[in-house]
C-alpha cells in the first residue's frame, strides 16, 4: 500500500509540473495578444485558459482517483501530451507568423514530459500526429493563392524545425525512458535479493524480523494477538551426510514449496500475505508468523502442515525421501520483546526435538 501511495504522489507531482508548464506561457501569450499577434483577443484568451484549466483539472481527478491506474501509462502521459499538442495547434492557427515560435516551444515542452513513461513507438506516433496536425493547420490558414508567399515559406521552415526537433526528442526521450525502466528493474531485483532467500525463494531472516517488528507494533497499538512458530526439519544433517548437500538443497526447496502451498490452501489464521509471514530463518529452520492466532489455533495450523509434509515423500535426485519436522510455538504476551518471544519459541522447539521429534510443543 505504501508503494502504491508513493507512486500516486509521484504521478500527481508530475501533473502539477505539467500545469506549471502551461502557466509559463501566460506571459508570452499576453504579450502576443497585446501586440495583436494573437487574434482571439483577451476574451478569447480567457476562454482558452479556462478550457486548459478544466482539462488539467480533469486529468488531475482521473489520476487522483486511480482511473489512470493502467499498467502501461498510469500517468495518462500519452493522452496529456496529445491534448497539449491540440491546444498548441489551436493557438498556432490564431497566431501571426512573428509569434509562431510560441507554438513550437509549447509542443517541445509537452513532448519532454514523455521521458517519464513513453516508449519509442508512442513517441513516434505522437510526433507523426503533431506533424500531420501542423500541416493541416497550415493548409487551413493559408489558401492555395498564398502558398508562394514568404510568410508560407517561413512556416515551412518552422515545420522543418518541428520535424527535426520532435524526432530528436522522441529518440532521446524514449532512450531515457528505457534507462529508467532498466534501473527500476535492477532496483527491484536488488530489493528482492535483499529480502529473499536465494535457495528456497522464501523471505529471509532480515525480512522476517522486519515483519515481526511490524506485528509487534500492531499488537501494541490495536491489541492484535499473534503467535510465532519456529519449524525445524528432523534429522536434516543425516540427509546431507548420506546424500550430499545438493540433495539437502532439494529437500529444502521442496519443503519450502509444500509448506507454502499448504498455507495458501488453508483458511489461514493470518488473513494476509502468507508469503510475507513465512520464510527461512537459517539452515533447516523456518519461521512462521500467525497474526490473530489465539490459543490452540496455531497448534491446529501447524498440525495440518506437519501432516501434509509427512503424507508424501519428497522427490530428490537420490530418490524419494520421507521428511518430518518439529516445531515450537510461542503465543505473544503483552509488552514482551521480540527477542524474548523468539527465545520461548526456540525453547519449545528444543523440547519437541528432545521428546522424539515429529511433534509440536508450545511455550505454555
C-alpha positions in Angstrom: 0.0 0.0 0.0 2.8 2.4 0.9 4.5 1.8 -2.5 1.3 2.5 -4.4 0.6 5.7 -2.4 4.1 6.9 -3.2 3.6 6.2 -6.9 0.3 8.1 -6.8 2.0 11.1 -5.2 4.7 11.0 -7.9 2.2 11.0 -10.7 0.3 13.9 -9.1 3.5 15.8 -8.8 4.2 15.3 -12.5 0.6 16.6 -13.1 1.4 19.8 -11.2 4.6 20.1 -13.2 2.6 19.9 -16.4 0.2 22.5 -15.1 3.0 24.9 -14.3 4.5 24.4 -17.8 1.2 25.7 -19.2 1.3 28.7 -16.8 4.8 29.6 -18.0 3.3 30.5 -21.4 0.8 33.0 -19.9 3.2 36.0 -20.1 4.3 35.5 -23.7 0.7 34.8 -24.7 -0.4 38.1 -23.1 2.3 39.9 -24.9 1.2 38.3 -28.2 -2.4 39.5 -27.5 -1.3 43.0 -26.6 0.8 43.2 -29.8 -2.0 41.9 -31.9 -0.2 38.8 -32.9 -2.8 36.5 -31.3 -6.2 37.1 -32.9 -8.7 35.9 -30.4 -8.1 38.8 -28.0 -8.4 38.9 -24.2 -11.9 37.4 -24.1 -10.8 34.5 -26.3 -7.7 34.1 -24.2 -9.7 33.9 -21.0 -11.9 31.2 -22.6 -8.8 29.4 -23.8 -7.2 29.5 -20.3 -10.4 28.3 -18.7 -10.5 25.3 -21.0 -6.9 24.5 -20.3 -7.5 24.7 -16.6 -10.6 22.5 -16.8 -8.8 19.8 -18.9 -5.9 19.8 -16.4 -8.3 19.5 -13.5 -10.0 16.6 -15.3 -6.6 14.8 -15.7 -5.8 15.5 -12.0 -9.0 13.9 -10.9 -8.6 10.9 -13.2 -5.1 10.2 -11.8 -6.0 11.1 -8.2 -8.9 8.6 -8.1 -7.0 5.9 -9.9 -8.8 6.0 -13.2 -5.4 6.4 -14.7 -4.0 3.3 -12.9 -3.3 1.4 -16.1 -0.2 -0.9 -16.5 1.3 0.9 -19.4 0.5 4.6 -18.8 -0.6 5.2 -15.2 0.0 9.0 -15.5 -2.0 9.2 -18.7 1.0 10.9 -20.3 0.2 9.9 -23.8 -3.3 11.5 -23.5 -2.0 14.6 -21.8 0.7 15.2 -24.4 -1.8 14.7 -27.2 -4.2 17.2 -25.7 -1.3 19.7 -25.1 -0.5 19.3 -28.8 -4.1 20.1 -29.8 -4.0 23.2 -27.6 -0.7 24.3 -29.3 -2.1 23.8 -32.8 -5.3 25.8 -32.0 -3.1 28.6 -30.7 -0.9 28.3 -33.8 -3.9 28.9 -36.1 -4.7 32.2 -34.4 -1.0 33.4 -34.2 0.8 35.6 -36.7 4.0 34.1 -38.1 6.0 36.6 -36.0 5.0 34.7 -32.8 4.9 31.2 -34.2 7.9 30.2 -32.1 5.5 30.2 -29.2 3.6 27.2 -30.7 6.9 25.3 -31.2 8.0 26.0 -27.7 4.7 24.6 -26.3 4.9 21.5 -28.4 8.6 20.9 -27.4 7.8 21.4 -23.7 4.9 19.0 -23.7 7.0 16.3 -25.5 9.7 16.5 -22.8 7.2 15.1 -20.3 7.2 11.8 -22.2 10.6 10.8 -20.7 8.7 9.8 -17.6 7.0 6.8 -19.3 6.5 6.8 -23.0 8.1 4.2 -25.3 9.8 5.0 -28.6 6.7 3.7 -30.5 4.4 6.0 -28.6 6.8 9.0 -29.0 7.0 8.4 -32.8 3.2 8.1 -33.0 2.8 11.5 -31.2 5.4 13.0 -33.5 3.6 11.8 -36.6 0.3 13.2 -35.3 1.8 16.5 -34.3 3.4 17.0 -37.7 0.2 16.0 -39.5 -1.7 18.4 -37.3 0.7 21.2 -38.1 0.5 20.6 -41.8 -3.3 20.6 -41.6 -3.2 23.9 -39.7 -1.0 25.5 -42.4 -3.3 24.3 -45.2 -6.3 25.7 -43.4 -4.6 29.0 -42.5 -3.0 29.6 -46.0 -5.2 29.2 -49.1 -3.5 28.0 -52.3 -3.1 31.5 -53.5 -0.9 32.4 -50.6 1.4 29.4 -50.5 4.0 31.0 -52.7 4.5 33.9 -50.2 7.5 34.5 -48.0 5.2 34.0 -44.9 4.3 30.5 -46.0 8.0 29.8 -46.8 8.7 30.8 -43.2 6.0 28.4 -42.0 7.6 25.6 -43.9 10.9 26.4 -42.2 9.1 26.2 -38.8 7.7 22.9 -39.9 11.1 21.6 -40.8 12.4 22.6 -37.4 9.4 21.0 -35.8 10.1 17.7 -37.5 13.8 17.7 -36.7 13.4 18.6 -33.0 10.4 16.3 -32.3 12.2 13.3 -33.8 15.3 14.2 -31.7 13.1 14.5 -28.6 11.4 11.2 -29.4 14.7 9.3 -29.8 16.3 10.9 -26.7 13.2 10.7 -24.6 12.5 7.1 -25.4 16.1 6.2 -24.6 15.9 7.9 -21.2 12.6 6.2 -20.5 14.2 2.8 -21.3 17.1 3.6 -19.0 14.6 4.4 -16.2 12.8 1.2 -16.8 16.0 -0.8 -16.7 17.0 1.0 -13.5 13.7 0.3 -11.9 14.0 -3.4 -12.8 17.5 -3.5 -11.4 16.4 -1.9 -8.1 13.5 -4.3 -7.9 16.0 -7.2 -8.3 18.3 -5.8 -5.6 15.3 -5.4 -3.3 14.4 -9.0 -3.9 17.9 -10.2 -3.3 18.0 -8.2 0.0 14.8 -9.8 1.3 14.6 -13.3 -0.3 16.5 -16.5 0.4 18.3 -17.4 -2.8 17.9 -21.2 -2.3 14.2 -21.5 -1.4 12.8 -18.3 -2.8 11.2 -17.6 0.6 11.7 -14.4 2.6 14.9 -14.4 4.5 15.7 -13.7 8.2 16.0 -9.9 7.7 12.5 -9.7 6.2 11.1 -11.9 8.8 12.5 -9.8 11.6 11.0 -6.7 9.9 7.7 -8.4 9.7 7.9 -9.4 13.3 8.6 -5.8 14.3 5.5 -4.6 12.4 3.4 -7.3 14.0 4.7 -6.3 17.4 3.7 -2.7 16.7 0.2 -3.7 15.6 -0.1 -5.7 18.7 0.8 -2.7 20.9 -1.5 -0.3 19.1 -4.5 -2.4 18.4 -4.1 -5.4 20.8 -3.9 -7.9 17.9 -2.8 -11.3 19.1 -0.2 -13.4 17.2 1.9 -16.5 17.5 5.5 -17.2 16.5 6.4 -20.7 15.2 9.9 -22.0 14.6 9.9 -25.1 12.4 13.0 -27.4 12.1 13.3 -30.3 9.6 14.0 -33.5 11.5 17.4 -35.3 11.0 18.4 -32.9 8.2 22.1 -33.4 8.9 21.7 -37.1 8.1 20.3 -36.1 4.7 23.4 -34.0 4.0 25.8 -36.7 5.4 24.3 -39.6 3.5 23.2 -38.0 0.2 25.2 -34.8 -0.1 24.4 -31.1 0.1 22.8 -31.0 -3.3 20.1 -33.4 -2.2 19.8 -31.4 1.0 19.1 -28.3 -1.0 16.5 -30.2 -3.0 14.8 -31.2 0.3 14.9 -27.6 1.5 13.3 -26.3 -1.7 10.7 -29.0 -1.7 9.9 -28.4 1.9 9.5 -24.7 1.4 7.2 -25.1 -1.5 5.0 -27.7 0.2 4.6 -25.6 3.3 3.8 -22.5 1.2 1.3 -24.3 -0.9 -0.5 -25.7 2.2 -0.7 -22.3 3.8 -2.4 -20.9 0.7 -5.0 -23.7 0.8 -5.9 -23.2 4.4 -8.4 -20.9 6.0 -5.3 -19.4 7.4 -5.3 -17.6 10.7 -3.1 -14.8 9.3 -5.6 -13.4 6.8 -2.9 -11.7 4.8 0.1 -12.2 2.6 1.1 -15.7 3.5 4.5 -15.4 1.8 5.2 -12.4 3.9 4.8 -14.3 7.2 6.7 -17.5 6.3 10.4 -17.7 5.5 13.7 -19.4 6.0 15.1 -18.5 9.4 18.5 -20.2 8.8 19.8 -23.6 7.8 17.0 -26.1 8.1 14.9 -23.8 10.3 11.9 -21.9 9.1 9.8 -19.2 10.8 6.1 -18.7 10.6 4.1 -15.8 12.0 0.4 -16.3 12.6 -1.4 -13.0 13.1 -4.6 -13.2 15.0 -3.7 -16.7 16.3 -5.2 -17.3 19.8 -5.0 -20.4 22.0 -4.8 -23.7 20.2 -5.4 -22.3 16.7 -1.7 -22.0 16.0 -1.1 -25.7 17.0 -4.0 -26.8 14.8 -2.5 -24.9 11.9 0.9 -26.5 12.4 -0.6 -29.9 12.9 -2.2 -29.7 9.4 1.2 -28.6 8.0 3.0 -31.4 9.7 0.5 -34.0 8.4 0.9 -32.6 4.9 4.7 -32.8 5.0 4.7 -36.4 6.3 2.0 -37.6 4.0 4.2 -37.8 0.9 7.9 -38.4 0.5 10.0 -35.7 -1.2 11.3 -36.5 -4.7 15.0 -35.9 -5.0 17.9 -37.0 -7.2 18.7 -39.6 -4.6 15.1 -41.0 -4.7 12.1 -40.3 -2.6 12.9 -39.3 0.9 10.5 -39.1 3.9 10.6 -35.8 5.8 9.1 -34.7 9.1 9.5 -31.6 11.2 9.4 -30.4 14.7 8.0 -27.1 15.8 8.0 -24.8 18.8 5.1 -22.3 19.2 5.0 -19.2 21.4 1.9 -17.0 21.8 2.9 -13.3 22.1 2.5 -11.8 25.5 1.7 -8.1 26.1 4.8 -5.9 26.4 7.1 -8.9 25.5 10.1 -8.1 23.4 10.7 -10.0 20.1 13.9 -11.5 21.5 12.0 -13.0 24.4 9.3 -14.3 22.1 11.8 -16.0 19.9 13.6 -17.5 22.9 10.4 -19.0 24.1 9.6 -20.5 20.7 13.1 -21.8 20.4 12.8 -23.5 23.9 9.6 -25.1 22.8 11.3 -26.4 19.6 14.1 -27.9 21.7 11.6 -29.7 23.8 9.9 -31.1 20.7 13.2 -32.4 19.4 14.2 -33.8 22.8 10.9 -35.6 23.0 11.5 -37.6 19.9 10.9 -35.1 17.0 8.0 -35.1 14.5 5.9 -33.2 17.1 4.8 -29.7 18.1 5.4 -28.1 21.5 4.2 -24.8 22.9 6.0 -22.5 25.2 3.0 -22.6 27.5 
